[in-house]
Structure formats: structure tokens, C-alpha cells
Amino acid sequence: MSRNFLRAETSPYLLQHADNPVHWRPWGPEALAAAKKEKKPILLSVGYAACHWCHVMAHESFEDEAVAAVMNEHFVNIKVDREERPDIDAIYMSALHLLGQQGGWPLTMFLTPEGEPFWGGTYFPKDAAYGRPGFIDVLNEVARIFREEPAKVYKNRQALVDALQKQSATARPGEPTPQVPIVVAEKLVDIMDPEHGGIRGAPKFPQVPLLSLIWRAHLRTGREDFAAPVTRALDHMSEGGIYDHLGGGYARYSVDEFWLAPHFEKMLYDNALLIDLLTMVWAETGKPLYERRVRETVEWVAREMTTDEGAFAASLDADSEGVEGKFYVWSEAEIDNLFTPGEATLFKRFYGVTAEGNWEETNILNRLARADAPVTAEEEAALEPLKARAFAERDMRVHPGFDDKVLADWNGLMIAALARAGATFGESEWVERAADAFRFVMETMRPEINGARRLHHAWRDGKLQHIAMADDLANMADAALALAQAAGDDAYLADAESLVGELDAHYRDQANDGYFFTADDAPALIVRRRTVADDATPAANGTLPDTLTKLALMTGKQEYFTRADELIRAFAGELQENIFPLGSYIASFDTRLRPVQVVLIGSEAETAELAKAAFRVSCPSRVVMRIEDGAALPASHPAHGKDKLDGKPTAYVCAGETCSLPVTDRDALVEELKRARANPA
């Protein structure tokens, strides 16, 4: 039966294509069976709702009757939302890389009826352009080769499948040396843009795991050459056009090297990672810009990215009314009409608005001219009412598309970020918001299956989709630990242990250690991936050693240390291959080398001020534990048996097997914690 099958889906991205003349099918056994029955190759198209170039290809080709006719004649066409099915996207994106091509979305791959890749690309224009062949020509040639030259297809297919299987099966164990985090940070500094921040060149992505790793090196050593690349990147991102100066929140990346012109989509995961990094750097520098951007971005999350159920939605589109960035950009005339002449002059001077514009004859609001000369508190105060008026005016425009699906892994990132930021800035409402989202994911997205709770990856419109990936469980376990510390509630520790238990039961690679991306009872794909490399989001095998180390400290269970060590050794050989995607893994190794514990003795109310001081120190390897009596700690704990000093609420800062003298003063606690974080391996 030939028709478009997407109308019954819940993914906003798939629903965007439900009226295409292309006979799209969602990924599943029915689609693969149809390809085998019809003896046709599969055209797999992967994208996401906020993706600008996905929209371009859709408008040019998938909505075109002539293109659709060729697709329908020669192919079984499968459309995948990469956010809903990151397992599928990761496999075929890896196949594209093995073909020597740069990745990106839309991903366009050609598969055998068995789902094995043999060729592909990303965006193809309808007509030949940008040095790319026209899409109809591509379709006809791929169909001809599949029909007339099957040996070529077999050769490509076999080589790609073998390479994909080798990628996941190859184990590169080892024993990393304690010098790795500092040595890698030094190498990363060498590739940083000394003027604009971030990795040299364009396009520019935030690359938060790498910046976080360099920041850790600064905290360990006190070296300014480690601090400067991080603050420079955050300054320029936070004053650039990649940041939404009216509504808060960061776009996914900048197309130029200056952080001026973004693709305008806003993703939940980018903003979670940036809230975390900005909070960590603010805790050390106290820089007002970072606090302002955190507060504005959290406000944006609360206002625009929180679902009715209290969870967090996935993304906002780059386009509105079919035009990229239309919602966000301004003409000079619009600014002049909105304000008095004096106000307009002030606003234009600070936000770079000119008659000719700075992007496609319009203006992307930015303060890059002030990135290296910070705006004063008085200037910020003068701009505030003007920003509010411009925001209200913009709010009357047609808004970008909103993808309101709830993803467990991205929610885990935002929950953890809000919990840590709430504790650092003393904002209990942020912690409560994080707790609400955590509750939704754990209660609604983790139903009981065959007597055990099983986390799912996606939820939308009352419908759960797909057994969780490893990233879902890893990020939610980290969120549980962040909430346990921020809220002072040990009940979250049981949640963290349960999530890690689910990972061990269904994802663990018994042969090589580490965790597979998909569960052992998930629908089979052509390969079961196992990776430590960060992608757009951190990899579970990279983040888990940090989480397991903290879980060991907070529960006193040594087996979590053992699991962290096994994970670190399982992927240590990757350090000889390519350090660039290993930011989360190396940061986890740093935590395992030098964890810091702050043990607060006294009731929650008694220790509140000491807890605030502990959270106010930039120390990503820290855990904060509140106990009534040191005797409650395991006998193996270095603070076991320690008590209050002179009956006052008391803190002990422990690094390795050694604890500080008892501390009852906030300032003294801060100094002890700073000493402990620099403790050499």
C-alpha cells in the first residue's frame, strides 16, 4: 500500500512531513519488510524539528510532486527524528563519516532492504548547486546502480557494515596516567581562538565538555592560561548573536568565527550544558555577565521550555513563517519606530543595529563590541526597560515552531544543571523546578515492564516511545545525585542506584566492559554501538565514571568505585586515537583521581549556611553530604566518627583518605575546599 504513513506519529518532526507527497514510513519492521517485499533500496532521511537545512530540503524536494514521484517509484522512504531515535541516527551518521564525508542534518542515506548502508550524504539541493548534484539526479543514479550494478552496492555495503561492527567491537583498554587531564587541557588550549574564544575557525560550537575540562585544569593548577580560553569563549558567546539578548537562551552554534550569526534553533541540551558551565565559572570569578546569562536562560526555560507536566521540551525552531531567523532579527527602522530618538540611539549603539544590517540586510542583536569591555551595572540598568519593550514587541510576531517532546537524556542534563545552579545561586525555586521534572520522568517515563522499572527515551502527547538509551539512564542518574545534594534529600540516592542498576542489567558489555548505547532487549539494529565519544551531547561511557565515583562517596559502597575504574580502563586506549571527543571521559577521570567531599554535621537547617558556602566554590568533583552525626558514615569513610565542634554545625573537607580539621566558619570552609580541589594526584 503506497501512502504517507507519518500521520499517526507523535514526533513534531515526523508530523511536519505527514502531508508530503513522499510515501514516508516511520522506522520499524513494517518499513524494512516493505523494502524486502518490493526489492527496493531504502532512502533514509534523518533530521529534527528545529533544523533549518532540514526545512530547506523539505520545501525544495519533499514537498515537490516531481521529486516525490521519483522517490516513491524507486525507494522505500523512511523518515527518522534523530532526537527520538538517536540510536538509528548514530549508526548511519557513523557510516557517512566512514565514507569520508562531513556529518550534519538532514542526513540522507541509501540502504539495502536489510537496512545496511551503501552510500549517502546530507543536504542535497533539488537542482545542482553549491557544488552538490541535484537530488533527482542522485536518486536516479543510486536507483540505477542498485538495479544494474549490484556488485558495487554489495562492496560498499559490506565494507561499511564491517567497519561499523569493528568500531563497536574493538576494545582499547589501558591505564591512563594521572597527568592526562592537564596534558590534554594544554593541547586543547593550543587550538583555541585567542581573539574570539572557542575552537579556531568556523562554524563555532560551544564545545562545553572541552571548555569544562580546561576549566578543571585551571582549578587544579591556578594557571591563568587555562582560565583565559574559557572566560574568553563565555564572554564572546554571551555577548554574541548566538545568545538571545531579549528572551534568553543560546542558539546551537554560530556559522561564523565571531559568534555573531547563529543557525537560530535553540536546543534544550546546549542550554543545560551552558547553564552548568556558566555557573561553575561564575562561582570562581563572580562575573556579573555570567550570573545574568544564567538567570535569563533559566527564565527562558521556565517561560518557554517547560511542559504542562513540569518536564522540559526539546527545542525551538530556527525558522518562522518559512524564513530562518525571522523571529529574532530587526531592521533599523523597527528600532527607530519602537523607541524615542534618544532611546533608539542607546539601544542601537549597544546592540550593533545599523541601517545596512549585519546579517542578510537585517540586524542580529549582539554586544560583541563590548565582549572585551564589560557593560557596567549602570548601563545594564539603562538597557533593561528597552529590552523589555523590544521583547514585548517581538512577542507579537509569529513564533518559531516548538518541539514539545520530552527526552529523558536531555531532561537529565537540564535537571542536573538547574539543581546545581539553584544550589550555587541560592535559588530554591530552580531546585524545585528540577525536582518536578525529575518526578515526571521517573514516574511517567519509567513504567514497570515484566516486574522491573524500565526508563523510556521519549514522551509526547501522552505516549511513551522507545526503551531508554544508555545516555538517558546516565544523565538521569547524574540528575538524581545533583538533586540529592541541592535538596539535601538522600531519597534521590536510591533513584540513582536504581538507574545504574538498570544500566548494568541491560546495557553492560560483558566482554569488553563499558555500556552499549542500546538495551539488550531493544529492537535489533545492524550494529549495537559502544562508544565513549561525546557527540552533540556527552556520552554515557564518558560521564558515568564521574557519576559512579560520586555515588560511591555518597553511599559508601565500594563497588561503584570498582565500576568507575573498570570504565576508565576500558576506554583508556582511545586517548591515543583522538582526544577531541573525550572531554566528558577525561573530566570523569579527573573526578575519580581527586574527588572532594564536604561532610556537614548537623541538621539541614543548622548546616544551611555552610552548605551555601560549599556550593559557592567552583569544584566540579565535589560532593556535599549532610548528616546528623559522623557515626552514621561507613567505618571506611575518613570522616567516620567525627562530630560537631563546640556543639556548632561543622564541616569537614575530605580529599582521598584525609579530612581537614573541623570548620564552623563559612570563609574558612571556602578556603579548605579550594585547597582540597588543588590536591595533586
C-alpha positions in Angstrom: 0.0 0.0 0.0 1.5 3.3 -1.1 0.9 6.3 1.0 2.4 8.6 3.6 2.3 6.8 7.0 3.5 9.5 9.3 0.2 11.0 10.4 -0.1 8.5 13.3 3.3 9.5 14.8 3.8 11.8 17.8 7.1 13.4 16.8 6.7 17.0 15.7 9.4 16.5 13.1 7.7 13.5 11.6 4.4 15.3 11.7 6.0 18.2 9.7 6.3 15.6 6.9 2.9 13.9 7.2 1.4 15.8 4.3 4.4 15.4 1.9 3.6 13.6 -1.4 6.5 11.3 -0.5 5.3 8.0 0.8 7.2 8.2 4.1 7.2 5.5 6.6 8.5 5.6 10.2 11.4 3.3 11.0 10.2 -0.1 12.0 9.8 -3.7 10.9 7.0 -2.8 8.6 9.1 -0.4 6.6 12.0 -2.9 6.4 9.6 -5.7 5.4 8.1 -3.4 2.6 11.6 -2.8 1.2 12.3 -6.5 1.1 9.0 -7.3 -0.5 9.3 -4.6 -3.1 13.1 -5.4 -3.6 13.8 -1.6 -3.4 16.6 0.2 -1.7 15.7 2.4 1.3 16.1 6.1 1.3 16.6 7.1 4.9 16.2 10.8 5.8 17.1 11.8 9.3 16.5 15.3 10.8 14.9 17.1 13.7 12.2 19.7 14.1 14.4 22.7 14.7 16.8 22.1 11.8 17.0 24.8 9.2 18.5 22.8 6.4 16.1 20.0 7.0 13.3 22.5 6.3 15.1 23.7 3.2 15.4 20.2 1.8 11.8 19.5 2.7 10.5 22.6 0.9 12.6 22.1 -2.2 12.3 18.3 -2.6 9.9 16.5 -0.2 7.0 18.9 -0.9 7.7 18.7 -4.7 5.5 16.3 -6.7 8.1 15.6 -9.3 10.8 14.7 -6.7 8.3 12.7 -4.7 7.4 10.7 -7.7 11.0 9.6 -8.3 11.4 8.8 -4.6 8.2 6.7 -4.5 9.0 4.9 -7.7 12.5 3.7 -6.8 12.7 3.7 -3.0 11.0 2.8 0.3 11.3 6.1 2.0 11.9 6.2 5.8 11.8 9.4 7.9 13.5 9.4 11.3 13.5 12.1 14.1 17.2 11.9 15.3 16.1 13.1 18.7 13.6 10.4 19.1 15.8 7.7 17.6 19.4 8.7 18.4 20.4 5.0 18.1 19.5 5.0 14.4 21.0 8.4 13.7 24.3 7.4 15.4 24.7 4.3 13.3 24.1 5.9 9.9 26.0 9.1 10.8 29.0 6.9 11.6 28.5 5.2 8.2 28.6 8.7 6.5 31.8 9.5 8.3 33.3 6.2 7.1 32.5 7.3 3.6 34.8 10.3 4.2 32.0 12.9 4.4 31.3 15.5 7.0 28.2 14.9 9.1 25.2 17.0 9.6 21.5 17.2 9.2 19.5 16.4 7.2 21.2 13.0 6.9 20.4 11.3 3.7 21.5 7.6 3.5 20.8 4.9 1.0 20.4 1.4 2.5 19.8 -2.1 1.3 16.4 -3.6 2.1 18.1 -5.2 5.1 19.0 -1.7 6.4 22.7 -1.8 5.5 24.1 1.5 4.3 25.9 1.7 1.0 26.1 5.4 0.2 24.8 8.8 1.4 25.2 12.5 2.1 23.5 15.3 4.0 21.6 18.1 2.3 21.0 17.7 -1.5 19.6 20.7 -3.4 16.7 19.9 -5.7 18.8 21.3 -8.6 22.6 21.1 -8.8 24.0 23.9 -6.6 26.7 24.6 -4.0 28.9 22.1 -5.7 26.3 19.4 -5.0 24.5 17.3 -7.6 20.7 17.8 -7.9 18.6 15.5 -5.8 16.6 13.9 -8.7 19.9 13.1 -10.5 21.2 11.5 -7.3 18.0 9.5 -6.9 18.0 8.2 -10.4 21.7 7.3 -10.4 21.5 5.5 -7.0 18.5 3.6 -8.2 20.3 2.6 -11.5 23.4 1.4 -9.6 21.2 -0.6 -7.2 19.4 -2.2 -10.2 22.2 -2.6 -12.7 25.5 -2.8 -10.7 24.7 -4.8 -7.5 28.4 -5.7 -7.1 29.1 -2.0 -6.3 26.3 -1.9 -3.8 27.5 -5.2 -2.2 31.1 -4.0 -2.0 30.2 -0.7 -0.3 27.6 -2.3 2.0 30.0 -5.0 3.1 32.8 -2.5 3.8 30.6 -0.1 5.8 28.9 -2.8 7.9 32.3 -4.4 8.7 33.7 -1.1 9.7 30.7 -0.2 11.8 30.9 -3.6 13.6 34.6 -3.2 14.2 34.1 0.3 15.7 31.8 -1.1 18.3 33.5 -4.4 18.9 37.1 -3.0 19.2 38.3 -2.7 22.7 41.1 -0.2 23.5 41.7 -0.8 27.2 44.6 0.8 29.1 45.7 2.5 32.3 45.7 6.3 31.9 48.3 8.2 33.9 47.2 10.9 36.4 48.8 13.6 34.2 46.2 13.0 31.4 43.7 15.8 32.4 46.4 18.5 32.5 48.3 17.3 29.4 45.0 17.2 27.3 44.0 20.6 28.6 47.3 22.0 27.4 46.7 20.5 23.9 43.2 22.0 23.8 44.4 25.5 24.7 46.6 25.3 21.6 43.6 25.0 19.3 41.6 27.8 20.9 40.8 31.1 19.2 42.9 33.7 21.1 40.7 36.5 20.0 37.1 35.3 19.8 37.2 32.2 22.0 36.1 28.7 21.2 37.8 26.4 18.8 39.6 28.3 16.0 37.7 28.8 12.7 34.0 28.5 11.7 31.5 27.2 12.3 31.7 27.6 16.1 30.0 25.3 18.5 30.1 25.9 22.3 32.0 22.6 22.9 31.1 22.7 26.6 32.8 19.4 27.6 36.1 20.7 26.3 35.8 24.1 27.9 34.8 22.4 31.2 37.9 20.2 31.0 40.1 23.2 30.5 38.4 25.0 33.4 39.1 21.9 35.7 42.7 22.3 34.8 42.6 25.9 35.9 41.1 25.0 39.2 43.7 22.3 39.8 46.7 24.4 38.9 45.6 28.1 39.2 47.2 28.7 35.8 45.7 31.7 34.0 46.5 30.2 30.6 43.8 27.7 31.4 41.2 30.2 32.7 41.6 32.7 29.8 40.3 30.5 26.9 37.2 29.5 28.9 36.3 33.1 30.0 37.0 34.4 26.6 34.7 31.9 25.0 31.9 32.5 27.5 32.3 36.3 27.2 32.0 36.3 23.4 29.2 33.7 23.3 27.3 35.6 25.9 27.6 38.9 24.1 27.4 37.5 20.6 24.4 36.9 18.4 24.4 33.2 19.4 22.8 34.5 22.6 19.2 35.8 22.5 19.6 39.1 24.2 15.8 39.7 24.6 14.5 36.3 25.5 17.4 34.4 26.9 18.9 31.1 25.8 21.7 30.2 23.4 21.4 29.0 19.8 23.0 25.8 18.7 26.1 27.3 17.0 27.5 30.2 15.1 28.1 29.9 11.3 31.0 32.5 11.6 34.1 32.7 13.8 32.8 35.7 15.7 29.8 34.1 17.5 27.6 36.6 15.6 25.3 34.7 13.2 23.7 31.5 14.5 21.5 28.9 13.0 18.8 30.2 15.2 17.5 26.9 16.7 17.6 26.7 20.4 18.2 23.2 21.9 17.5 22.1 25.5 20.8 20.3 25.8 23.0 23.2 24.7 21.4 25.4 27.3 21.6 22.9 30.0 25.4 22.4 29.4 25.9 26.2 29.2 24.0 26.9 32.4 26.2 24.3 34.1 29.5 25.8 32.8 28.5 29.4 33.4 27.5 28.5 36.9 30.8 26.7 37.5 32.9 29.6 36.2 30.8 32.3 38.0 31.4 30.5 41.3 35.1 31.3 40.8 35.0 34.6 39.0 31.8 36.2 40.4 31.5 37.8 36.9 28.1 39.6 36.7 27.7 38.7 33.0 27.6 35.0 33.7 25.1 35.4 36.5 22.9 37.5 34.3 23.0 35.0 31.5 22.3 32.1 33.8 19.3 33.9 35.3 18.0 34.9 31.9 18.4 31.5 30.4 16.7 29.8 33.4 13.9 32.3 33.0 13.6 31.3 29.3 13.5 27.6 30.2 10.7 28.3 32.7 8.7 30.5 30.4 9.1 28.7 27.0 10.6 25.3 27.5 8.6 23.8 30.4 5.6 21.5 29.5 2.3 21.5 31.4 3.5 18.3 33.2 6.6 20.1 34.5 9.2 18.4 32.3 11.4 20.2 29.7 10.7 20.3 26.0 13.3 19.6 23.3 13.7 22.7 21.1 12.6 25.9 19.4 12.9 26.0 15.6 15.3 28.2 13.6 12.6 29.2 11.2 9.3 31.1 11.5 7.0 31.8 8.6 9.3 29.7 6.5 12.3 32.1 7.0 15.4 31.4 9.1 15.8 33.8 12.0 12.8 36.0 11.0 11.5 36.0 14.6 14.8 37.2 16.0 16.2 39.9 13.6 15.5 43.6 13.4 15.7 46.4 10.9 16.9 49.8 12.0 13.5 51.3 11.1 11.8 48.9 13.5 14.1 50.0 16.3 13.6 53.7 15.5 9.8 53.3 15.4 9.8 51.4 18.8 11.8 54.0 20.8 12.3 57.7 21.3 15.3 59.0 19.3 17.5 59.0 22.4 16.4 55.5 23.4 16.9 54.2 19.9 20.4 55.7 19.8 21.3 54.0 23.0 19.8 50.6 22.0 21.4 50.6 18.6 24.8 51.5 20.0 24.8 48.7 22.4 23.2 46.0 20.2 25.0 46.8 16.9 22.0 47.9 14.9 22.7 49.7 11.7 20.9 50.7 8.5 22.8 48.2 6.4 22.5 45.4 9.0 25.0 42.8 10.0 23.2 39.7 8.5 21.3 39.5 5.3 20.3 43.2 5.4 18.9 42.8 8.9 20.3 43.0 12.4 21.1 40.2 14.8 21.2 41.8 18.2 24.6 41.4 19.8 27.0 43.2 22.1 30.3 41.8 20.7 31.7 45.3 20.7 31.6 45.1 24.5 32.7 41.5 24.8 36.2 42.6 26.0 34.9 45.8 27.8 32.1 44.6 30.0 28.8 46.5 30.3 28.6 48.3 33.6 25.8 47.8 36.1 24.5 51.3 35.3 24.5 50.6 31.6 22.6 47.3 32.2 20.0 49.1 34.2 19.5 51.7 31.5 19.1 49.0 28.9 16.7 46.8 30.9 13.4 48.7 30.1 14.4 49.0 26.5 15.0 45.3 26.3 11.6 44.6 27.9 9.8 46.8 25.4 11.6 45.1 22.5 10.8 41.7 23.9 7.1 42.6 24.1 7.1 43.9 20.5 8.9 40.7 19.3 6.5 38.5 21.2 3.7 39.7 18.9 5.5 38.1 15.9 4.8 34.6 14.6 6.8 32.4 16.9 9.2 29.7 15.8 8.0 26.1 15.8 8.1 24.3 19.2 9.1 20.7 19.6 7.5 19.8 22.9 8.5 16.2 23.2 10.2 15.2 26.4 13.5 13.4 26.1 14.9 11.6 29.2 18.6 12.3 28.4 18.1 16.0 27.7 15.9 16.4 30.7 18.6 14.7 32.8 21.0 17.4 31.6 18.7 20.3 32.4 17.6 18.8 35.8 21.2 18.5 36.9 22.1 21.9 35.6 19.2 23.6 37.4 19.8 21.7 40.6 23.5 22.8 40.7 22.7 26.3 39.6 19.9 26.6 42.2 22.3 25.5 44.9 25.1 27.8 43.8 22.9 30.9 43.4 20.7 30.2 46.4 17.6 29.8 44.2 15.4 27.1 45.8 12.7 27.6 43.1 15.2 26.3 40.5 15.9 23.2 42.5 12.1 22.7 42.9 11.6 23.0 39.1 14.3 20.4 38.6 12.7 18.1 41.1 9.3 18.5 39.3 10.9 17.4 36.0 12.7 14.6 37.7 9.5 13.3 39.2 7.7 13.4 35.8 10.5 11.4 34.1 10.8 8.8 36.8 7.0 8.4 37.3 5.7 8.7 33.8 8.6 7.6 31.6 9.7 4.6 33.7 6.8 2.2 33.7 7.0 -1.3 35.1 7.8 -4.0 32.5 7.9 -7.7 33.5 8.3 -6.7 37.1 11.0 -4.1 36.7 11.0 -0.4 36.1 12.3 0.5 32.6 13.1 4.0 31.6 11.9 5.2 28.1 13.6 7.7 25.9 10.8 10.0 24.7 7.3 11.1 25.7 4.8 13.3 23.9 1.1 13.7 23.8 0.6 11.0 26.5 2.6 8.4 24.5 5.9 6.8 25.5 8.4 5.9 22.8 11.3 3.6 22.8 13.2 1.9 25.6 15.9 4.2 27.0 19.4 4.6 25.6 22.4 4.5 27.9 22.6 8.3 27.8 19.1 8.5 29.3 20.0 6.5 32.3 23.4 8.0 32.8 22.0 11.6 32.6 19.1 10.9 34.9 21.5 9.2 37.5 23.6 12.4 37.5 20.4 14.4 37.9 19.5 12.3 40.9 22.9 13.0 42.6 22.6 16.7 41.8 19.2 16.9 43.4 20.3 14.8 46.4 23.0 17.4 47.1 21.0 20.5 46.3 17.8 19.5 48.1 19.6 17.6 50.9 17.4 14.6 50.3 19.0 11.2 50.3 15.9 9.6 48.7 17.4 10.6 45.4 20.4 8.3 46.0 18.1 5.3 45.8 16.9 6.6 42.4 20.5 6.9 41.2 21.3 3.4 42.3 18.2 2.1 40.6 19.1 3.8 37.3 22.7 2.5 37.5 21.3 -1.0 38.2 19.2 -0.8 35.1 22.3 0.1 33.1 24.1 -2.9 34.5 21.2 -5.3 33.8 20.6 -4.4 30.2 23.4 -2.3 28.7 26.7 -3.6 30.0 29.2 -5.1 27.6 30.3 -8.2 29.4 33.1 -8.9 27.0 34.9 -5.6 26.9 33.3 -3.6 29.7 31.6 -0.3 29.2 28.0 0.1 28.1 26.2 -0.4 24.8 24.1 2.6 23.6 21.0 0.4 23.3 19.5 -2.2 25.7 19.9 -5.9 25.2 16.1 -6.3 24.6 15.7 -3.2 22.3 14.7 -3.9 18.7 17.8 -5.1 16.8 19.7 -2.7 14.5 22.6 -3.7 12.2 25.1 -3.0 14.9 25.0 -2.4 18.7 27.1 0.7 19.3 29.5 1.1 22.2 31.3 4.4 22.4 32.9 6.9 24.8 33.0 9.7 22.3 30.9 12.8 23.0 28.7 14.0 20.2 26.2 16.9 20.4 25.7 15.7 24.0 28.1 13.9 26.4 28.4 10.1 26.0 27.2 7.8 28.8 30.5 5.9 29.0 32.3 9.3 29.4 30.1 10.7 32.1 29.5 7.6 34.1 32.8 7.4 35.9 32.1 10.8 37.4 28.6 9.7 38.5 29.8 6.3 39.8 32.6 8.0 41.8 30.2 10.4 43.5 27.7 7.6 44.1 30.4 5.6 45.8 31.2 8.6 48.1 27.6 9.3 48.9 26.5 5.7 49.6 29.8 4.3 51.0 29.5 1.4 48.5 32.9 0.5 47.1 31.5 -1.4 44.2 30.8 1.9 42.5 34.5 2.8 42.6 35.2 -0.5 41.0 32.8 0.1 38.2 34.2 3.6 37.6 37.7 2.2 37.4 36.6 -0.5 35.0 35.0 2.1 32.8 38.1 4.3 32.8 40.4 1.4 31.9 38.0 0.1 29.2 38.4 3.2 27.1 41.8 4.5 28.0 43.3 3.4 24.7 41.0 5.9 23.0 43.3 8.6 24.3 45.9 7.6 21.7 43.4 7.9 18.9 41.6 11.2 19.2 41.2 13.4 22.3 38.7 15.8 20.8 35.5 13.9 21.6 36.8 12.7 25.0 36.0 15.8 27.2 33.5 14.1 29.4 35.6 10.9 29.8 38.7 12.9 30.8 36.7 15.1 33.2 35.3 11.9 34.8 38.8 10.6 35.2 39.8 13.8 36.9 36.9 13.4 39.4 38.0 9.8 40.0 41.6 10.9 40.7 40.7 13.8 43.0 37.2 13.7 44.4 36.4 16.2 47.2 33.8 15.6 49.9 32.2 18.2 52.1 30.7 16.5 55.1 28.3 18.8 57.0 27.4 17.6 60.5 24.1 18.9 62.0 20.5 19.3 60.9 19.7 20.6 57.4 18.6 23.9 59.0 21.8 24.2 61.1 24.1 23.5 58.2 22.3 25.7 55.6 24.9 28.5 55.7 27.8 26.1 55.4 26.1 24.3 52.5 25.7 27.6 50.7 29.4 28.3 51.1 30.3 24.8 49.9 28.1 25.2 46.7 29.6 28.7 46.1 33.0 27.2 45.4 33.8 26.1 41.8 34.6 22.5 42.3 33.1 20.0 39.8 34.5 16.9 41.6 32.8 17.9 44.9 30.0 16.1 46.7 28.1 17.6 49.6 26.8 15.3 52.3 24.6 16.3 55.3 24.5 14.1 58.3 23.4 14.5 61.9 26.3 12.5 63.3 29.6 11.4 61.9 28.9 7.9 63.3 26.4 7.4 60.6 29.1 7.3 58.0 30.6 3.9 57.0 33.6 2.9 59.1 35.8 3.2 56.0 34.9 6.9 55.5 37.6 9.3 56.5 35.1 11.4 58.4 33.6 8.4 60.3 33.1 9.3 63.9 33.8 13.0 63.6 31.4 15.3 65.4 30.4 18.9 65.8 33.0 21.3 67.1 31.8 23.0 70.4 28.2 22.0 69.5 28.2 24.1 66.4 27.3 22.9 62.9 30.6 21.7 61.5 32.1 20.9 58.1 34.9 18.5 57.2 36.5 18.7 53.8 37.9 15.3 52.8 40.3 14.6 49.8 41.2 11.0 49.4 41.7 9.4 52.9 42.4 12.7 54.6 40.0 15.2 56.1 40.5 18.8 57.2 40.3 20.0 60.7 36.7 20.8 61.8 35.4 24.1 60.2 32.5 26.1 61.6 33.1 29.3 59.6 31.9 29.9 56.0 35.0 31.7 54.9 37.2 29.0 56.4 35.2 26.3 54.6 35.7 28.1 51.3 39.4 28.2 51.8 39.6 24.5 52.8 37.6 23.5 49.7 39.8 25.5 47.4 42.9 23.8 48.9 41.3 20.4 48.5 40.3 20.8 44.9 44.0 21.5 44.0 45.1 18.4 45.8 47.7 16.7 43.5 47.1 13.1 42.3 
